[in-house]
Amino acid sequence: MGVVGTLLKNRRAGEEKLAWNLPNLSAPETLTLTSDAFGDGEAIPAEYAGKRAGGRNLSPRLSWSVPPAGTAELLLVVEDADAPMPRPFVHCLALIEPQVRELPPGGLTARNPAAGVRVLRSGMGRGYLGPEPIKGHGPHRYTFQLFALATAAADDGAAAEQARPRALLSAVAGPVLARGRLTGRYER
């Protein structure tokens, strides 16, 4: 068991601090978000983990139900609610065109994202960062959250590209028309 993980065992950001719970991102839970790689609450397969955890750092296939009429763009946020930090760690932040209904495996890479996807800054770099929890820290929950936005998240594309994840999430002016989420677990 990892010494650092054991020492930090009781330190966790917490589910209440996820983007899901920000007042400006509140909406009816009418989007269904799924993956053929894992079900809600199930373990995320190792190939989708970060390289230091023995994975390929490959984002899983995701698909979702049709967003409501009037959706200008979709905002995808992937966060680790169990990171030993004051806030959940952002593993991916992406803006998706409203006509896109699914992402293939690897569709959230920084260098070659899927069509209709604009990958933004994450907690460390750009693009999908697979699970790499501290050894011995226990199970971590990775929450994939999808928000249907009535207006674009940022009027200035360059500003969105440079914005820190928390700044962008706070700046979403709404309204959010619908939302859905999928949570996977990972432990090492």
FIVEXMAR-96436 format. One line per 5 residues: number of its first residue (from 1); their letters; for each residue z, y, x of N, C-alpha, C. Coordinates in nm, 2 decimals. Last residue first. Layout:
<atoms>
NUM = a = Z:Y:X:Z:Y:X:Z:Y:X  ...
</atoms>
This chain:
<atoms>
188 = reyrg = -0.74:0.19:-0.61:-0.75:0.12:-0.48:-0.62:0.12:-0.41  -0.89:0.23:-0.93:-0.77:0.22:-0.85:-0.80:0.15:-0.72  -1.00:0.38:-1.22:-1.03:0.33:-1.09:-0.91:0.33:-1.01  -1.14:0.40:-1.56:-1.03:0.39:-1.46:-1.08:0.34:-1.33  -1.30:0.64:-1.78:-1.30:0.52:-1.70:-1.18:0.52:-1.61
183 = tlrgr = -1.37:0.79:-2.09:-1.27:0.78:-1.98:-1.28:0.64:-1.91  -1.57:1.02:-2.25:-1.56:0.88:-2.21:-1.47:0.87:-2.09  -1.63:1.24:-2.52:-1.58:1.21:-2.39:-1.57:1.06:-2.38  -1.78:1.53:-2.68:-1.74:1.39:-2.67:-1.70:1.36:-2.53  -1.84:1.81:-2.91:-1.80:1.75:-2.78:-1.77:1.60:-2.79
178 = alvpg = -2.00:2.10:-3.05:-1.95:1.96:-3.05:-1.91:1.92:-2.92  -2.03:2.37:-3.01:-2.06:2.31:-3.14:-2.01:2.17:-3.16  -1.86:2.64:-2.88:-1.89:2.50:-2.85:-1.91:2.43:-2.99  -1.98:2.98:-2.89:-1.90:2.87:-2.94:-1.95:2.73:-2.88  -1.87:3.03:-2.55:-1.87:2.96:-2.68:-1.98:3.02:-2.77
173 = avasl = -1.83:3.12:-2.30:-1.79:3.21:-2.41:-1.80:3.15:-2.54  -1.71:3.01:-2.00:-1.79:2.96:-2.12:-1.74:3.04:-2.24  -1.53:3.07:-1.80:-1.63:3.17:-1.84:-1.71:3.13:-1.96  -1.39:2.85:-1.74:-1.32:2.96:-1.80:-1.42:3.06:-1.86  -1.59:2.70:-1.60:-1.53:2.65:-1.72:-1.46:2.76:-1.80
168 = larpr = -1.63:2.87:-1.38:-1.74:2.85:-1.48:-1.68:2.80:-1.61  -1.38:2.85:-1.25:-1.43:2.99:-1.30:-1.54:2.97:-1.40  -1.37:2.58:-1.19:-1.28:2.64:-1.29:-1.32:2.77:-1.34  -1.60:2.56:-1.00:-1.59:2.49:-1.13:-1.49:2.55:-1.23  -1.73:2.87:-0.88:-1.64:2.76:-0.86:-1.62:2.69:-1.00
163 = aqeaa = -2.08:2.96:-0.88:-1.95:2.96:-0.94:-1.86:2.84:-0.90  -2.34:2.93:-0.79:-2.24:2.96:-0.69:-2.10:2.96:-0.75  -2.49:2.87:-1.02:-2.50:2.79:-0.91:-2.39:2.81:-0.80  -2.42:3.09:-1.19:-2.38:2.95:-1.22:-2.38:2.86:-1.10  -2.56:3.29:-1.05:-2.42:3.30:-1.06:-2.36:3.16:-1.10
158 = agdda = -2.83:3.20:-1.09:-2.77:3.21:-0.95:-2.62:3.21:-0.95  -2.85:3.24:-1.37:-2.86:3.11:-1.31:-2.80:3.10:-1.17  -2.68:3.43:-1.58:-2.74:3.44:-1.45:-2.74:3.30:-1.38  -2.55:3.34:-1.80:-2.68:3.41:-1.82:-2.76:3.42:-1.69  -2.41:3.03:-1.84:-2.41:3.15:-1.76:-2.55:3.21:-1.77
153 = aatal = -2.42:2.85:-2.05:-2.29:2.87:-1.99:-2.29:3.00:-1.90  -2.60:2.96:-2.34:-2.60:2.91:-2.21:-2.47:2.94:-2.14  -2.46:2.88:-2.66:-2.53:2.97:-2.57:-2.51:2.92:-2.43  -2.35:2.66:-2.77:-2.44:2.74:-2.86:-2.52:2.84:-2.77  -2.31:2.34:-2.61:-2.29:2.49:-2.61:-2.40:2.56:-2.69
148 = aflqf = -2.15:2.06:-2.62:-2.27:2.11:-2.67:-2.25:2.26:-2.69  -2.00:1.88:-2.36:-1.99:1.99:-2.45:-2.12:2.04:-2.49  -1.85:1.59:-2.24:-1.98:1.65:-2.27:-1.96:1.75:-2.38  -1.67:1.44:-1.98:-1.66:1.53:-2.10:-1.79:1.60:-2.12  -1.52:1.17:-1.84:-1.66:1.23:-1.85:-1.65:1.31:-1.98
143 = tyrhp = -1.24:1.13:-1.65:-1.29:1.16:-1.78:-1.42:1.24:-1.78  -1.08:0.89:-1.49:-1.19:0.97:-1.47:-1.25:1.00:-1.61  -0.75:0.81:-1.39:-0.84:0.82:-1.51:-0.95:0.93:-1.48  -0.62:0.58:-1.16:-0.67:0.71:-1.19:-0.76:0.71:-1.31  -0.35:0.37:-1.07:-0.47:0.39:-1.14:-0.50:0.54:-1.17
138 = ghgki = -0.20:0.44:-0.74:-0.20:0.38:-0.87:-0.33:0.41:-0.94  -0.18:0.51:-0.48:-0.14:0.61:-0.57:-0.14:0.56:-0.72  -0.28:0.33:-0.29:-0.14:0.32:-0.33:-0.09:0.42:-0.43  -0.52:0.56:-0.16:-0.47:0.42:-0.16:-0.32:0.42:-0.20  -0.64:0.81:-0.37:-0.56:0.78:-0.25:-0.51:0.63:-0.27
133 = pepgl = -0.96:0.76:-0.52:-0.82:0.79:-0.52:-0.75:0.75:-0.39  -1.24:0.82:-0.55:-1.19:0.78:-0.42:-1.04:0.82:-0.42  -1.52:0.81:-0.77:-1.38:0.79:-0.75:-1.34:0.75:-0.61  -1.80:1.02:-0.66:-1.74:0.90:-0.72:-1.59:0.89:-0.69  -1.94:1.31:-0.74:-1.85:1.25:-0.64:-1.78:1.13:-0.70
128 = ygrgm = -2.25:1.46:-0.81:-2.14:1.36:-0.85:-2.07:1.31:-0.72  -2.29:1.80:-0.69:-2.33:1.67:-0.73:-2.21:1.58:-0.76  -2.15:1.96:-0.40:-2.23:1.97:-0.52:-2.28:1.83:-0.56  -1.82:2.03:-0.27:-1.97:2.01:-0.26:-2.04:2.03:-0.39  -1.57:1.96:-0.45:-1.60:1.95:-0.31:-1.75:1.93:-0.29
123 = gsrlv = -1.56:1.99:-0.72:-1.44:2.03:-0.64:-1.46:2.03:-0.49  -1.90:2.11:-0.75:-1.78:2.03:-0.80:-1.66:2.07:-0.72  -2.16:2.32:-0.86:-2.06:2.29:-0.76:-1.95:2.20:-0.83  -2.42:2.15:-1.06:-2.35:2.27:-1.00:-2.24:2.22:-0.91  -2.74:2.04:-1.14:-2.61:2.00:-1.09:-2.54:2.13:-1.02
118 = rvgaa = -2.92:2.04:-1.42:-2.89:2.13:-1.31:-2.75:2.10:-1.26  -3.16:1.83:-1.57:-3.02:1.84:-1.52:-3.01:1.95:-1.41  -3.43:1.78:-1.63:-3.35:1.85:-1.73:-3.20:1.87:-1.69  -3.44:1.47:-1.45:-3.51:1.58:-1.52:-3.42:1.64:-1.62  -3.16:1.41:-1.22:-3.26:1.37:-1.33:-3.32:1.49:-1.39
113 = pnrat = -3.15:1.54:-0.88:-3.10:1.51:-1.02:-3.21:1.47:-1.12  -3.15:1.52:-0.58:-3.26:1.47:-0.67:-3.20:1.44:-0.81  -2.93:1.63:-0.45:-3.06:1.64:-0.40:-3.18:1.61:-0.50  -2.70:1.56:-0.61:-2.73:1.70:-0.58:-2.88:1.72:-0.53  -2.71:1.33:-0.88:-2.71:1.36:-0.73:-2.75:1.50:-0.71
108 = lggpp = -2.71:1.23:-1.13:-2.63:1.35:-1.11:-2.62:1.38:-0.96  -2.84:0.99:-1.16:-2.90:1.11:-1.22:-2.82:1.24:-1.20  -2.74:0.75:-1.09:-2.78:0.84:-0.99:-2.84:0.97:-1.03  -2.87:0.59:-1.38:-2.78:0.58:-1.26:-2.83:0.67:-1.15  -3.00:0.85:-1.61:-3.01:0.72:-1.54:-2.90:0.71:-1.43
103 = lervq = -2.87:0.99:-1.90:-2.89:1.01:-1.75:-2.90:0.87:-1.69  -3.00:1.10:-2.22:-2.93:1.00:-2.13:-2.96:1.04:-1.99  -3.12:1.30:-2.36:-3.02:1.21:-2.43:-2.95:1.11:-2.35  -3.24:1.63:-2.36:-3.20:1.51:-2.28:-3.10:1.43:-2.35  -3.25:1.86:-2.51:-3.33:1.75:-2.55:-3.31:1.62:-2.47
98 = peila = -3.08:2.05:-2.38:-3.04:1.99:-2.50:-3.12:1.87:-2.55  -3.03:2.01:-2.03:-3.11:2.07:-2.14:-3.08:1.99:-2.26  -2.72:2.05:-1.87:-2.82:1.96:-1.92:-2.90:2.02:-2.03  -2.52:2.12:-1.59:-2.58:2.17:-1.72:-2.70:2.09:-1.75  -2.23:1.97:-1.45:-2.37:1.98:-1.46:-2.41:2.05:-1.59
93 = lchvf = -2.00:1.87:-1.22:-2.02:1.97:-1.32:-2.17:1.99:-1.33  -1.77:1.63:-1.10:-1.91:1.67:-1.12:-1.91:1.78:-1.23  -1.50:1.62:-1.04:-1.59:1.53:-0.96:-1.74:1.56:-0.99  -1.23:1.82:-1.01:-1.36:1.81:-1.07:-1.46:1.73:-0.98  -0.90:1.72:-1.05:-1.01:1.74:-0.96:-1.14:1.72:-1.03
88 = prpmp = -0.67:1.89:-1.26:-0.75:1.78:-1.23:-0.86:1.81:-1.14  -0.42:2.09:-1.08:-0.52:2.07:-1.19:-0.60:1.95:-1.16  -0.24:2.05:-0.87:-0.19:2.13:-0.99:-0.29:2.11:-1.11  -0.26:1.70:-0.77:-0.29:1.84:-0.75:-0.24:1.92:-0.88  -0.33:1.41:-0.74:-0.20:1.47:-0.71:-0.22:1.62:-0.68
83 = adade = -0.53:1.31:-1.02:-0.53:1.37:-0.89:-0.39:1.43:-0.86  -0.56:1.23:-1.28:-0.45:1.18:-1.20:-0.44:1.22:-1.06  -0.79:1.32:-1.39:-0.66:1.37:-1.45:-0.54:1.33:-1.37  -1.08:1.40:-1.27:-0.97:1.31:-1.24:-0.84:1.37:-1.28  -1.38:1.48:-1.45:-1.25:1.52:-1.39:-1.16:1.40:-1.37
78 = vvlll = -1.68:1.61:-1.52:-1.62:1.48:-1.48:-1.49:1.52:-1.40  -1.87:1.76:-1.76:-1.76:1.78:-1.67:-1.70:1.64:-1.64  -2.17:1.90:-1.88:-2.10:1.78:-1.85:-2.00:1.81:-1.74  -2.30:2.08:-2.14:-2.22:2.10:-2.02:-2.14:1.96:-2.00  -2.62:2.16:-2.27:-2.50:2.07:-2.27:-2.43:2.09:-2.13
73 = eatga = -2.75:2.43:-2.45:-2.74:2.34:-2.34:-2.62:2.26:-2.35  -2.78:2.51:-2.72:-2.86:2.58:-2.61:-2.87:2.49:-2.49  -2.79:2.38:-3.04:-2.74:2.36:-2.90:-2.83:2.42:-2.80  -2.90:2.40:-3.29:-2.85:2.52:-3.23:-2.79:2.51:-3.09  -2.78:2.09:-3.42:-2.89:2.20:-3.42:-2.82:2.32:-3.36
68 = ppvsw = -2.57:1.88:-3.21:-2.60:1.96:-3.33:-2.72:2.06:-3.31  -2.71:1.60:-3.01:-2.62:1.72:-3.03:-2.66:1.80:-3.16  -2.72:1.26:-3.06:-2.79:1.38:-3.08:-2.70:1.50:-3.10  -2.50:1.08:-2.83:-2.57:1.10:-2.96:-2.64:1.24:-2.96  -2.58:0.97:-2.49:-2.50:1.04:-2.59:-2.58:1.06:-2.72
63 = slrps = -2.52:0.80:-2.18:-2.61:0.84:-2.29:-2.52:0.89:-2.40  -2.54:0.73:-1.83:-2.47:0.79:-1.95:-2.57:0.82:-2.06  -2.50:0.53:-1.55:-2.58:0.57:-1.66:-2.50:0.62:-1.77  -2.29:0.68:-1.29:-2.33:0.58:-1.38:-2.43:0.63:-1.49  -2.37:0.80:-0.96:-2.32:0.83:-1.10:-2.37:0.72:-1.19
58 = lnrgg = -2.27:0.66:-0.66:-2.38:0.67:-0.76:-2.32:0.70:-0.90  -2.13:0.59:-0.43:-2.13:0.73:-0.48:-2.25:0.76:-0.58  -2.11:0.33:-0.37:-2.24:0.39:-0.34:-2.24:0.54:-0.37  -1.78:0.23:-0.24:-1.89:0.24:-0.34:-2.01:0.31:-0.28  -1.56:0.23:-0.07:-1.65:0.12:-0.07:-1.76:0.12:-0.17
53 = arkga = -1.43:0.47:-0.07:-1.37:0.36:-0.15:-1.45:0.24:-0.16  -1.60:0.63:0.07:-1.48:0.59:0.14:-1.40:0.49:0.06  -1.80:0.66:-0.13:-1.83:0.58:-0.01:-1.70:0.54:0.06  -1.68:0.64:-0.47:-1.72:0.71:-0.35:-1.73:0.62:-0.23  -1.81:0.42:-0.73:-1.70:0.49:-0.65:-1.76:0.56:-0.53
48 = yeapi = -2.00:0.27:-0.84:-1.99:0.41:-0.88:-1.88:0.49:-0.81  -1.95:0.01:-0.75:-2.07:0.08:-0.70:-2.07:0.22:-0.74  -1.71:-0.08:-0.89:-1.70:-0.02:-0.75:-1.83:0.05:-0.70  -1.69:0.03:-1.24:-1.74:-0.07:-1.13:-1.74:0.00:-0.99  -1.41:0.14:-1.39:-1.54:0.18:-1.34:-1.58:0.09:-1.23
43 = aegdg = -1.23:-0.02:-1.65:-1.25:0.00:-1.51:-1.39:0.04:-1.48  -1.20:0.14:-1.97:-1.22:0.03:-1.89:-1.23:0.07:-1.74  -1.19:0.36:-2.14:-1.06:0.30:-2.10:-1.07:0.18:-2.00  -1.50:0.28:-2.28:-1.39:0.38:-2.28:-1.26:0.31:-2.25  -1.68:0.06:-2.05:-1.64:0.11:-2.19:-1.53:0.21:-2.17
38 = fadst = -1.94:0.08:-1.81:-1.80:0.06:-1.85:-1.78:0.12:-1.98  -2.22:0.09:-1.80:-2.15:0.04:-1.68:-2.00:0.01:-1.71  -2.34:0.21:-2.01:-2.35:0.07:-2.01:-2.28:0.01:-1.89  -2.15:0.46:-2.17:-2.21:0.42:-2.05:-2.23:0.27:-2.06  -2.14:0.74:-2.40:-2.12:0.60:-2.36:-2.19:0.58:-2.23
33 = ltlte = -2.03:0.97:-2.64:-2.07:0.96:-2.50:-2.04:0.81:-2.46  -2.10:1.13:-2.93:-2.06:1.00:-2.88:-2.11:0.98:-2.74  -1.98:1.42:-3.08:-2.07:1.36:-2.98:-2.01:1.23:-2.94  -1.77:1.53:-3.23:-1.88:1.46:-3.30:-1.99:1.40:-3.21  -1.51:1.67:-3.24:-1.54:1.56:-3.16:-1.65:1.47:-3.22
28 = pasln = -1.54:2.03:-3.27:-1.53:1.90:-3.33:-1.58:1.79:-3.24  -1.38:2.21:-2.99:-1.49:2.18:-3.09:-1.47:2.05:-3.16  -1.29:2.41:-2.71:-1.25:2.33:-2.83:-1.37:2.32:-2.93  -1.32:2.57:-2.50:-1.41:2.45:-2.51:-1.37:2.36:-2.62  -1.13:2.76:-2.50:-1.27:2.81:-2.52:-1.37:2.69:-2.52
23 = plnwa = -0.89:2.62:-2.45:-0.92:2.67:-2.58:-1.07:2.71:-2.60  -0.91:2.31:-2.28:-0.92:2.46:-2.27:-0.96:2.51:-2.40  -0.91:2.04:-2.29:-0.80:2.11:-2.36:-0.81:2.26:-2.34  -1.13:1.95:-2.14:-1.12:1.91:-2.28:-1.02:2.00:-2.35  -1.05:2.00:-1.88:-1.14:2.10:-1.94:-1.14:2.08:-2.09
18 = lkeeg = -0.71:1.90:-1.85:-0.85:1.87:-1.84:-0.93:1.98:-1.91  -0.44:1.92:-1.87:-0.51:2.02:-1.79:-0.66:2.00:-1.78  -0.34:1.70:-2.00:-0.33:1.83:-2.07:-0.41:1.94:-2.00  -0.34:1.50:-1.81:-0.45:1.50:-1.91:-0.45:1.64:-1.98  -0.25:1.57:-1.47:-0.22:1.56:-1.61:-0.34:1.58:-1.71
13 = arrnk = -0.21:1.56:-1.19:-0.24:1.69:-1.26:-0.21:1.68:-1.41  0.08:1.41:-1.05:-0.05:1.39:-1.12:-0.08:1.52:-1.19  0.31:1.24:-0.86:0.24:1.37:-0.87:0.10:1.35:-0.93  0.42:1.00:-0.82:0.46:1.06:-0.94:0.40:1.20:-0.96  0.31:0.92:-0.57:0.30:0.83:-0.69:0.32:0.91:-0.82
8 = lltgv = 0.32:1.02:-0.31:0.27:1.11:-0.42:0.26:1.04:-0.55  0.41:0.81:-0.16:0.49:0.93:-0.16:0.45:1.02:-0.28  0.20:0.63:-0.20:0.33:0.59:-0.25:0.42:0.72:-0.26  -0.01:0.76:-0.07:-0.02:0.73:-0.21:0.12:0.70:-0.27  0.09:0.76:0.19:0.07:0.88:0.12:0.07:0.86:-0.03
3 = vgm = 0.09:0.47:0.24:0.21:0.55:0.25:0.20:0.68:0.17  -0.08:0.23:0.05:-0.08:0.35:0.13:0.04:0.43:0.13  0.00:-0.12:0.08:0.00:0.00:0.00:0.00:0.12:0.09
</atoms>
